[in-house]
Amino acid sequence: MTLFLSQELYDHCRMVLLRCRQFQGHASLRAVFVTTELAAYRDDLPECASRDERVDVIIDYLLQNTLSDGRPVFHVFLEALRRRYEPGDELFDHLTQLCFSVRKELLGIGEVDIPFVVAAMTHSEAENLLTGSAFENPGVAPAEQTSFHSLKDTFREDVCSDWLSHYGQERDDWRPHTHARPTDTIRAMISRTADRLNQGPEVSSLVRPTFYSAQFLSSDDKNRVETWERLSGSGCVIIVDAVSLFHPVIYRRLLQSEMSSNRQVAIAVLVLSPEANQANALIEQEVKTRFQRAFARFDWYDDLLCNLDVRQWRGLRRWLQATLPKMAERVQLVPRSTAREMMQEQIGETHGMGDLISGQRW
């Protein structure tokens, strides 16, 4: 059965695929067809004289085929091609959007943007935490620095130094301390989990993580408060680095947002490895003291959307797999006008109480 794309989507596919290095030649394209699902089509790939012709002919060839479970081979190919690029690469982002659009059009499946916030330090903030300069603000209580020193004292000096390597220029670049693949950023890990969910043959909608970490923790008061307002209404998923909770700025902005107690918000705190018992005990006490309502969700009410003691990547992955479908249902209930506003690149002016709330700068 031959499938067809709309002209608009076909043009988009052509534009993106022409930029992919795999279409430079026949051999480089065949190298994509190494998975079990695609291997049957590898030897019959048409050979072409130019990159333009190769893109056109391959799209047509793959649209003529579907797998036994009904999935279009063209979509499976796009997913395999996307995995050849790293998150953060512009082509990875373009191919991700293309995969969503193709599956949505060919199978009639909708897509849901799920807002994510990564509450983690940048590299410079992590340096300031370790040197103590993060506590020099007059509004920071001496007890906050004491709490961090208590945590720091549970580790050797080389462990503290290693912490710095886990933080990048952006918050979403944070690499969890306990993950078995230390090169993975939290953004890549979340995206990979969403991909796994989207591959299910019976999914009713595709979930697509959209990240608001920079806006949520922005130094711009109006930007930050407006983001809180948007996400408190729509719901979101917050992933918290336990070490970053000891940074006064991260802690205060999370607390001021009042998001951790919002039942529309799913929240997970990634603590340290199971072997770090003393450190994790200190972290639990800090979370219990600073975020009492969130801790009640987790400890008293057994709210499955709130897990404040994730110690391994597998635990976070399983939590995300259970949480994302529930969040997709909630986000879809948000009025369309609000959803459009959330996707604006520039967040607008706040008014009234928003200006009062944003009075304290952190």
C-alpha positions in Angstrom: 0.0 0.0 0.0 1.5 3.3 -1.1 1.1 6.2 1.4 1.1 9.8 0.5 2.3 13.0 2.1 0.8 16.4 1.8 2.7 18.8 -0.4 3.7 20.9 2.6 5.1 17.9 4.6 6.8 16.5 1.5 8.6 19.8 0.9 9.6 19.9 4.6 11.0 16.3 4.3 12.9 17.1 1.2 14.4 20.2 2.8 15.6 18.4 5.9 16.9 15.2 4.1 18.9 17.2 1.6 20.9 18.5 4.6 21.7 15.0 6.0 25.1 13.7 5.2 23.7 10.1 4.8 22.3 11.2 1.4 25.7 12.1 0.0 26.0 8.7 -1.6 24.5 5.3 -1.9 26.9 3.6 0.5 26.3 6.1 3.3 22.5 5.8 2.9 22.6 2.0 3.0 24.5 2.2 6.3 21.3 3.5 7.9 19.4 0.3 7.0 21.2 -1.9 9.5 18.4 -2.4 12.0 16.2 -5.5 12.0 13.2 -3.5 10.8 15.0 -1.8 7.9 17.4 -4.6 6.8 14.9 -6.1 4.4 14.9 -2.9 2.3 18.6 -2.4 2.2 19.6 -4.4 -0.9 16.7 -3.0 -3.0 17.5 0.7 -2.4 17.5 2.5 -5.7 20.8 3.9 -6.8 20.8 7.5 -8.0 23.2 9.9 -9.6 22.7 13.0 -7.4 21.7 13.9 -3.9 18.5 15.6 -5.0 17.4 12.5 -7.0 18.3 10.2 -4.1 16.1 12.1 -1.7 13.1 12.1 -4.1 13.5 8.4 -5.1 14.0 7.2 -1.5 11.0 9.0 -0.1 8.8 7.5 -2.9 10.4 4.0 -2.4 9.9 3.9 1.4 6.3 5.3 1.2 5.3 2.2 -0.7 6.0 -0.1 2.2 4.6 -0.7 5.7 5.8 -3.1 8.4 3.6 -6.0 9.6 2.3 -3.9 12.5 1.2 -1.2 10.2 3.9 1.3 10.8 5.1 3.2 7.7 8.7 2.2 6.8 9.4 5.8 5.9 8.7 6.8 9.5 10.9 4.0 10.9 13.7 5.2 8.6 13.4 8.8 9.8 13.7 7.5 13.4 16.8 5.5 12.5 18.3 8.5 10.7 17.6 10.8 13.7 19.5 8.5 16.0 22.6 9.2 13.8 22.7 12.7 15.3 23.2 14.0 18.8 20.7 16.0 20.8 21.6 19.7 20.5 22.5 19.2 16.8 20.3 21.3 14.7 19.5 18.4 12.4 18.5 16.3 15.4 15.9 18.8 16.3 14.7 19.1 12.6 14.5 15.3 12.3 12.6 15.0 15.6 10.0 17.4 14.4 9.8 15.6 11.1 9.3 12.2 12.8 6.4 13.7 14.7 4.8 15.3 11.7 5.2 12.2 9.5 3.7 9.8 12.0 0.9 12.3 12.8 -0.1 12.6 9.1 0.4 9.0 8.0 -1.3 7.4 11.0 -3.6 10.2 12.1 -2.0 10.4 15.5 -2.0 13.7 17.4 0.9 15.1 19.4 1.1 16.7 22.8 3.8 19.1 24.0 4.6 18.3 27.6 6.4 21.2 29.4 9.6 20.2 31.3 11.7 22.1 33.8 15.1 20.9 34.8 16.0 22.5 38.1 19.7 22.1 37.9 22.7 24.5 38.2 24.7 25.8 35.3 28.5 25.2 35.5 29.1 28.7 36.8 26.5 28.3 39.5 28.1 25.0 40.5 31.5 26.6 40.8 29.9 29.4 43.0 28.3 26.8 45.2 31.6 24.9 45.8 33.6 28.1 46.4 31.0 29.5 48.7 30.3 32.7 46.7 26.7 31.6 46.2 26.1 32.3 49.8 27.4 35.9 49.9 24.0 37.5 49.1 22.8 39.3 52.3 19.5 37.5 52.1 21.0 34.1 52.5 20.9 32.7 56.0 24.1 31.2 57.4 22.3 28.0 58.1 22.0 27.4 54.3 25.8 27.4 53.9 26.1 25.2 56.9 23.6 22.7 55.3 25.7 22.5 52.1 29.0 22.1 54.1 27.4 19.2 55.9 26.6 17.6 52.5 30.0 18.4 51.1 31.7 16.9 54.2 30.2 13.5 53.4 32.3 13.2 50.2 36.0 13.2 49.4 37.5 16.3 47.7 37.8 14.5 44.4 34.0 13.7 44.4 33.2 17.4 44.9 35.5 18.3 42.0 33.8 15.7 39.8 30.4 17.4 40.5 31.5 20.4 38.3 31.9 18.2 35.2 28.2 17.3 35.4 27.0 20.8 34.8 27.0 22.6 31.5 26.3 26.0 30.0 22.5 25.4 30.1 20.4 23.8 32.8 19.3 21.1 30.5 22.9 20.1 29.9 23.1 18.7 33.5 24.3 15.1 33.6 22.9 13.2 36.5 25.5 12.0 39.0 24.3 8.4 39.2 23.6 7.6 35.5 25.5 4.7 34.0 26.3 6.7 30.8 27.9 9.8 32.1 28.0 11.5 28.7 24.2 11.7 28.6 22.5 15.0 29.5 19.2 15.0 31.3 17.6 16.4 28.1 18.8 13.5 26.0 17.6 11.0 28.6 14.1 12.5 28.8 13.9 12.6 25.0 15.0 9.0 24.7 12.3 7.9 27.1 9.6 9.9 25.2 10.9 8.2 22.0 10.4 4.8 23.5 6.9 5.7 24.5 6.1 7.0 21.1 7.2 3.8 19.4 4.4 1.9 20.9 2.0 0.7 18.2 -1.1 1.6 20.2 -0.2 5.1 21.3 -3.1 7.5 21.1 -0.9 10.6 21.0 2.7 11.4 20.6 4.4 13.1 23.5 7.0 15.7 22.8 9.0 17.2 25.7 9.4 21.0 25.5 11.9 22.6 27.9 11.2 25.8 29.9 14.1 25.5 32.3 15.8 28.8 31.4 12.5 30.8 31.6 11.4 29.1 34.8 14.7 30.0 36.6 15.3 33.2 34.7 16.9 36.2 36.4 14.3 38.3 34.7 11.4 38.7 37.2 8.6 39.2 34.7 9.8 36.4 32.4 10.1 34.0 35.4 6.7 34.8 37.0 4.9 34.7 33.8 6.4 31.3 33.1 5.2 30.1 36.5 1.7 31.3 35.8 1.6 29.5 32.4 2.9 26.2 33.8 0.9 26.2 37.0 -2.2 26.2 34.8 -1.2 23.7 32.2 0.8 21.4 34.4 4.4 20.4 33.8 7.2 17.9 34.7 9.9 19.2 37.0 13.2 17.2 37.3 15.3 18.4 40.2 19.0 17.8 40.9 19.3 17.3 44.6 22.7 19.0 44.8 21.3 22.0 43.1 18.7 22.4 45.8 21.5 23.6 48.1 22.1 26.6 45.8 20.2 29.5 47.3 19.0 30.8 43.9 17.7 27.4 42.7 16.1 26.7 46.1 14.3 30.1 46.3 13.0 30.1 42.8 11.5 26.7 43.2 10.0 27.7 46.5 8.6 31.0 45.2 7.0 29.3 42.2 4.9 27.1 44.6 5.0 24.5 41.9 6.1 21.5 44.0 2.8 21.4 45.8 0.7 21.8 42.7 -1.2 18.6 41.9 -1.0 19.6 38.2 2.8 19.3 38.4 4.8 16.1 38.3 8.0 16.3 40.2 11.0 14.0 40.7 14.1 14.7 42.7 17.3 12.8 41.7 19.3 12.2 44.7 22.7 10.5 44.8 23.6 6.8 44.4 22.2 4.3 46.8 25.7 3.9 48.4 25.6 7.6 49.5 23.4 6.9 52.5 24.6 9.7 54.7 24.3 12.3 51.9 20.9 11.1 50.9 19.7 11.3 54.5 20.8 15.0 54.6 19.1 15.6 51.2 15.8 14.0 52.4 15.8 16.2 55.6 16.4 19.3 53.5 13.5 18.5 51.1 11.2 17.6 54.0 12.0 20.9 55.7 12.0 23.2 52.7 9.2 21.7 50.6 6.7 20.3 53.2 3.7 20.1 51.0 5.6 18.4 48.2 7.0 16.0 50.8 3.5 15.3 52.0 2.5 14.4 48.4 5.3 11.9 48.3 5.4 10.5 51.8 1.9 10.8 53.1 -0.4 10.7 50.1 1.6 8.4 47.9 1.1 10.7 44.9 2.6 8.8 42.0 3.4 12.0 40.2 5.7 13.0 43.0 8.9 11.0 43.6 11.4 12.8 45.8 13.9 9.9 46.1 15.0 8.8 42.7 18.4 7.1 43.1 19.1 5.5 39.7 18.4 6.3 36.1 16.2 3.2 35.7 14.0 4.6 38.5 13.6 7.9 36.7 12.9 6.2 33.4 10.2 4.0 34.8 8.7 7.0 36.6 8.7 9.0 33.3 7.1 6.1 31.4 4.2 6.0 33.9 4.0 9.8 34.3 4.1 11.1 30.7 0.8 9.5 29.5 -1.0 11.0 32.6 0.6 14.4 31.9 -0.4 14.2 28.3 -4.0 13.8 29.3 -3.8 16.8 31.6 -2.0 19.1 29.2 -4.6 18.3 26.5 -7.3 19.7 28.7 -5.6 23.2 28.7 -7.5 25.7 26.5 -5.9 26.0 23.0 -5.3 29.8 23.6 -3.2 29.0 26.6 -1.2 26.3 24.8 -0.4 28.8 22.0 0.7 31.4 24.5 3.1 28.9 26.2 4.9 28.3 22.9 5.7 31.9 22.3 9.4 32.5 22.2 9.2 35.8 24.0 7.1 35.8 27.2 5.0 39.0 27.5 4.5 41.6 30.2 3.0 40.7 33.6 0.3 42.8 35.2 -1.2 43.4 38.6 -0.2 40.8 41.2 2.5 39.5 38.9 4.5 42.7 39.4 4.1 42.4 43.2 5.1 38.7 43.2 8.2 39.5 41.2 9.3 42.2 43.6 12.0 40.1 45.3 14.9 39.5 43.0 17.0 36.3 43.1 
